[in-house]
C-alpha cells in the first residue's frame, strides 16, 4: 500500500513546494536521481532519508502520510493559531468555516 502511495504523495508535496526532483535530491545530500527513483517507484527511502525528506518539506512524518491534506504545513500553522483564540473567537471562526463548507 505505502509502496504505491508514497511516491505519489512525495511528488505532490514536492511539486507544491515548486522544486525539481533533482534540486530536492541534491538539497538533502543525495545523488541527483534520488527523489526521481522514489517517485517512479524504483526505490523507497531509508528511515533517515524519509526524515530528511520531511524536514526539507517542512512537515512532520505524520503530516506526510495525511493524504487528506494537500497543505499540511499551512494546516499545522492554522491549528496552532486556532489554539490561541479565546472561546468566542473560536466559535466565530468555527461558524465561518462551517458556512464556507456548507456552501461549497
N, CA, C and O of each residue as an XYZ file, in Angstrom:
416
protein
N       0.824     -1.188      0.000
C       0.000      0.000      0.000
C       0.872      1.257      0.000
O       0.741      2.105     -0.883
N       1.778      1.379      1.008
C       2.632      2.559      1.058
C       3.569      2.636     -0.138
O       3.957      3.724     -0.562
N       3.930      1.480     -0.678
C       4.819      1.463     -1.830
C       4.182      2.179     -3.023
O       4.886      2.751     -3.856
N       2.852      2.144     -3.102
C       2.147      2.799     -4.197
C       1.810      4.252     -3.873
O       1.875      5.117     -4.746
N       1.449      4.519     -2.616
C       1.018      5.864     -2.219
C       2.186      6.807     -1.936
O       2.098      8.009     -2.187
N       3.273      6.256     -1.416
C       4.409      7.086     -1.032
C       4.935      7.928     -2.194
O       5.097      9.137     -2.033
N       5.209      7.330     -3.367
C       5.742      8.128     -4.472
C       4.785      9.232     -4.929
O       5.220     10.329     -5.280
N       3.492      8.940     -4.923
C       2.500      9.929     -5.349
C       2.454     11.094     -4.372
O       2.422     12.256     -4.776
N       2.449     10.770     -3.088
C       2.407     11.820     -2.064
C       3.671     12.669     -2.120
O       3.599     13.895     -2.026
N       4.803     12.041     -2.270
C       6.063     12.785     -2.351
C       6.054     13.740     -3.539
O       6.416     14.908     -3.400
N       5.645     13.252     -4.697
C       5.612     14.105     -5.891
C       4.660     15.278     -5.698
O       4.962     16.401     -6.104
N       3.515     15.020     -5.083
C       2.527     16.085     -4.859
C       3.095     17.165     -3.938
O       2.982     18.355     -4.229
N       3.700     16.752     -2.839
C       4.256     17.722     -1.896
C       5.456     18.466     -2.483
O       5.633     19.663     -2.255
N       6.268     17.741     -3.237
C       7.435     18.384     -3.862
C       6.984     19.410     -4.896
O       7.512     20.521     -4.944
N       6.011     19.042     -5.718
C       5.507     19.977     -6.723
C       4.867     21.199     -6.082
O       5.006     22.311     -6.591
N       4.170     21.003     -4.975
C       3.571     22.129     -4.261
C       4.655     23.091     -3.779
O       4.461     24.307     -3.761
N       5.782     22.535     -3.394
C       6.903     23.369     -2.950
C       7.580     24.071     -4.134
O       8.319     25.040     -3.958
N       7.312     23.562     -5.340
C       7.850     24.203     -6.539
C       9.316     23.918     -6.792
O      10.038     24.775     -7.301
N       9.757     22.733     -6.445
C      11.161     22.374     -6.617
C      11.256     21.118     -7.487
O      10.372     20.262     -7.454
N      12.313     21.021     -8.249
C      12.503     19.845     -9.094
C      12.997     18.672     -8.245
O      13.555     18.861     -7.164
N      12.784     17.472     -8.752
C      13.255     16.275     -8.059
C      14.770     16.320     -7.908
O      15.309     15.938     -6.869
N      15.447     16.782     -8.938
C      16.909     16.863     -8.897
C      17.373     17.827     -7.807
O      18.248     17.494     -7.007
N      16.784     19.024     -7.777
C      17.182     20.017     -6.777
C      16.898     19.529     -5.358
O      17.695     19.747     -4.444
N      15.761     18.870     -5.186
C      15.441     18.352     -3.866
C      16.441     17.275     -3.459
O      16.911     17.259     -2.321
N      16.766     16.381     -4.378
C      17.742     15.326     -4.102
C      19.060     15.917     -3.628
O      19.606     15.498     -2.608
N      19.558     16.877     -4.362
C      20.838     17.484     -4.025
C      20.760     18.257     -2.707
O      21.716     18.266     -1.932
N      19.613     18.909     -2.453
C      19.447     19.685     -1.220
C      19.461     18.824      0.029
O      19.856     19.286      1.100
N      19.031     17.570     -0.100
C      19.052     16.689      1.076
C      20.290     15.798      1.095
O      20.359     14.831      1.853
N      21.266     16.132      0.253
C      22.556     15.450      0.289
C      22.598     14.109     -0.415
O      23.409     13.249     -0.073
N      21.725     13.925     -1.400
C      21.680     12.664     -2.133
C      22.123     12.883     -3.579
O      22.355     14.015     -4.004
N      22.237     11.790     -4.325
C      22.601     11.928     -5.738
C      21.423     12.539     -6.496
O      20.295     12.537     -6.002
N      21.680     13.048     -7.668
C      20.694     13.816     -8.431
C      19.425     13.041     -8.755
O      18.372     13.656     -8.921
N      19.481     11.708     -8.851
C      18.316     10.912     -9.211
C      17.563     10.305     -8.041
O      16.618      9.542     -8.244
N      17.964     10.631     -6.824
C      17.391     10.018     -5.626
C      15.870     10.169     -5.540
O      15.156      9.173     -5.427
N      15.377     11.390     -5.593
C      13.930     11.639     -5.469
C      13.195     11.067     -6.673
O      12.108     10.507     -6.525
N      13.769     11.199     -7.851
C      13.141     10.627     -9.051
C      12.969      9.111     -8.906
O      11.929      8.568     -9.280
N      13.976      8.433     -8.369
C      13.878      6.990     -8.168
C      12.764      6.627     -7.178
O      12.107      5.598     -7.336
N      12.556      7.453     -6.177
C      11.479      7.210     -5.221
C      10.121      7.474     -5.895
O       9.189      6.682     -5.759
N      10.027      8.579     -6.609
C       8.749      8.949     -7.234
C       8.343      8.010     -8.365
O       7.158      7.902     -8.678
N       9.284      7.348     -8.967
C       8.952      6.389    -10.029
C       8.781      4.974     -9.482
O       8.536      4.042    -10.248
N       8.907      4.804     -8.180
C       8.691      3.510     -7.561
C       9.867      2.565     -7.636
O       9.731      1.386     -7.309
N      11.019      3.054     -8.060
C      12.207      2.208     -8.153
C      12.875      1.982     -6.798
O      13.633      1.028     -6.624
N      12.586      2.866     -5.842
C      13.223      2.777     -4.528
C      12.327      3.411     -3.483
O      11.438      4.202     -3.799
N      12.573      3.056     -2.242
C      11.961      3.728     -1.097
C      13.104      4.279     -0.251
O      14.183      3.687     -0.216
N      12.888      5.387      0.422
C      13.969      5.941      1.239
C      14.178      5.127      2.507
O      13.277      4.427      2.969
N      15.366      5.228      3.052
C      15.619      4.670      4.379
C      14.840      5.518      5.383
O      14.289      6.562      5.032
N      14.800      5.067      6.614
C      14.109      5.846      7.643
C      14.738      7.225      7.787
O      14.029      8.229      7.859
N      16.067      7.276      7.830
C      16.712      8.584      7.958
C      16.477      9.421      6.699
O      16.315     10.638      6.786
N      16.457      8.779      5.540
C      16.153      9.502      4.300
C      14.761     10.092      4.331
O      14.547     11.216      3.877
N      13.809      9.336      4.868
C      12.438      9.829      4.990
C      12.384     11.052      5.905
O      11.690     12.024      5.607
N      13.116     11.002      7.014
C      13.129     12.158      7.918
C      13.749     13.389      7.249
O      13.291     14.510      7.470
N      14.783     13.186      6.437
C      15.365     14.312      5.696
C      14.356     14.880      4.698
O      14.271     16.095      4.518
N      13.598     14.004      4.057
C      12.566     14.446      3.113
C      11.530     15.297      3.846
O      11.164     16.376      3.380
N      11.064     14.810      4.981
C      10.069     15.564      5.756
C      10.628     16.905      6.217
O       9.943     17.926      6.158
N      11.861     16.895      6.671
C      12.496     18.146      7.114
C      12.584     19.130      5.954
O      12.305     20.318      6.117
N      12.968     18.639      4.797
C      13.075     19.500      3.617
C      11.711     20.096      3.252
O      11.616     21.267      2.882
N      10.664     19.285      3.359
C       9.313     19.742      3.021
C       8.671     20.541      4.152
O       7.570     21.070      4.002
N       9.364     20.623      5.281
C       8.904     21.352      6.462
C       7.588     20.783      7.003
O       6.679     21.526      7.373
N       7.508     19.456      7.041
C       6.332     18.773      7.574
C       6.792     17.627      8.477
O       7.942     17.194      8.413
N       5.889     17.154      9.303
C       6.195     16.004     10.160
C       5.923     14.716      9.387
O       5.211     14.739      8.384
N       6.480     13.599      9.840
C       6.143     12.320      9.202
C       4.637     12.053      9.208
O       4.096     11.528      8.235
N       3.965     12.410     10.292
C       2.510     12.231     10.356
C       1.823     13.049      9.263
O       0.898     12.565      8.610
N       2.269     14.272      9.068
C       1.675     15.129      8.032
C       1.947     14.573      6.639
O       1.123     14.720      5.736
N       3.093     13.940      6.466
C       3.392     13.342      5.168
C       2.340     12.310      4.807
O       1.885     12.259      3.664
N       1.948     11.484      5.774
C       1.002     10.404      5.494
C      -0.467     10.827      5.595
O      -1.363     10.014      5.366
N      -0.714     12.092      5.934
C      -2.088     12.594      5.979
C      -2.486     13.019      4.572
O      -2.452     14.202      4.233
N      -2.858     12.052      3.770
C      -3.152     12.326      2.353
C      -4.431     13.116      2.153
O      -4.709     13.549      1.035
N      -5.222     13.320      3.207
C      -6.415     14.157      3.092
C      -6.058     15.629      3.024
O      -6.894     16.454      2.656
N      -4.839     15.963      3.371
C      -4.417     17.359      3.391
C      -3.407     17.636      2.285
O      -2.327     17.046      2.244
N      -3.779     18.542      1.395
C      -2.856     18.972      0.343
C      -1.915     20.064      0.829
O      -0.929     20.389      0.167
N      -2.229     20.629      1.995
C      -1.435     21.740      2.518
C      -1.089     21.499      3.996
O      -1.539     22.246      4.865
N      -0.298     20.468      4.280
C      -0.033     20.126      5.687
C       0.659     21.215      6.480
O       0.343     21.415      7.653
N       1.582     21.915      5.877
C       2.299     22.962      6.619
C       1.349     24.090      7.001
O       1.366     24.560      8.138
N       0.521     24.524      6.057
C      -0.427     25.598      6.324
C      -1.466     25.171      7.355
O      -1.863     25.966      8.207
N      -1.907     23.911      7.278
C      -2.884     23.394      8.229
C      -2.308     23.379      9.644
O      -2.999     23.730     10.600
N      -1.057     22.978      9.779
C      -0.403     22.963     11.090
C      -0.358     24.368     11.682
O      -0.634     24.550     12.868
N      -0.014     25.354     10.871
C       0.052     26.738     11.343
C      -1.340     27.238     11.738
O      -1.495     27.917     12.753
N      -2.345     26.899     10.935
C      -3.709     27.303     11.241
C      -4.171     26.723     12.574
O      -4.731     27.443     13.401
N      -3.943     25.435     12.788
C      -4.348     24.795     14.042
C      -3.615     25.433     15.218
O      -4.210     25.664     16.271
N      -2.346     25.715     15.045
C      -1.569     26.365     16.098
C      -2.190     27.712     16.461
O      -2.304     28.049     17.640
N      -2.588     28.479     15.453
C      -3.201     29.779     15.703
C      -4.601     29.651     16.295
O      -4.991     30.456     17.140
N      -5.352     28.657     15.864
C      -6.692     28.439     16.422
C      -6.627     28.151     17.921
O      -7.509     28.558     18.677
N      -5.596     27.460     18.337
C      -5.439     27.125     19.750
C      -5.215     28.366     20.613
O      -5.414     28.321     21.827
N      -4.808     29.453     20.004
C      -4.519     30.689     20.733
C      -5.759     31.568     20.923
O      -5.719     32.542     21.674
N      -6.859     31.225     20.245
C      -8.067     32.038     20.316
C      -8.831     31.790     21.608
O      -8.766     30.707     22.189
N      -9.564     32.826     22.051
C     -10.465     32.590     23.175
C     -11.721     31.906     22.646
O     -11.882     31.756     21.434
N     -12.605     31.495     23.535
C     -13.774     30.702     23.157
C     -14.656     31.431     22.143
O     -15.089     30.827     21.161
N     -14.922     32.695     22.360
C     -15.794     33.456     21.452
C     -15.166     33.555     20.059
O     -15.847     33.348     19.054
N     -13.890     33.866     19.999
C     -13.196     33.933     18.708
C     -13.239     32.587     18.003
O     -13.484     32.514     16.799
N     -13.000     31.524     18.758
C     -13.016     30.182     18.184
C     -14.398     29.851     17.631
O     -14.513     29.303     16.534
N     -15.431     30.176     18.371
C     -16.795     29.919     17.910
C     -17.106     30.698     16.638
O     -17.758     30.175     15.735
N     -16.646     31.942     16.561
C     -16.868     32.755     15.362
C     -16.168     32.154     14.144
O     -16.760     32.050     13.070
N     -14.925     31.765     14.313
C     -14.171     31.148     13.213
C     -14.816     29.830     12.806
O     -14.952     29.543     11.617
N     -15.208     29.038     13.777
C     -15.856     27.767     13.501
C     -17.136     27.971     12.700
O     -17.414     27.216     11.767
N     -17.906     28.973     13.054
C     -19.147     29.283     12.334
C     -18.854     29.669     10.883
O     -19.552     29.223      9.972
N     -17.845     30.480     10.667
C     -17.457     30.898      9.313
C     -17.028     29.687      8.485
O     -17.459     29.529      7.343
N     -16.188     28.841      9.055
C     -15.702     27.654      8.343
C     -16.870     26.728      8.006
O     -16.962     26.228      6.885
N     -17.752     26.499      8.962
C     -18.903     25.640      8.701
C     -19.769     26.185      7.568
O     -20.262     25.423      6.736
N     -19.948     27.473      7.537
C     -20.731     28.102      6.473
C     -20.037     27.966      5.117
O     -20.693     27.693      4.112
N     -18.740     28.153      5.083
C     -17.983     28.008      3.851
C     -18.071     26.582      3.300
O     -18.231     26.383      2.095
N     -17.966     25.608      4.180
C     -18.017     24.211      3.777
C     -19.419     23.845      3.267
O     -19.555     23.106      2.292
N     -20.441     24.359      3.924
C     -21.825     24.096      3.505
C     -22.105     24.643      2.113
O     -22.833     24.030      1.332
N     -21.532     25.784      1.809
C     -21.775     26.459      0.529
C     -20.862     25.988     -0.592
O     -20.936     26.499     -1.710
N     -20.023     25.043     -0.308
C     -19.052     24.561     -1.303
C     -19.696     23.685     -2.329
O     -19.021     23.198     -3.236
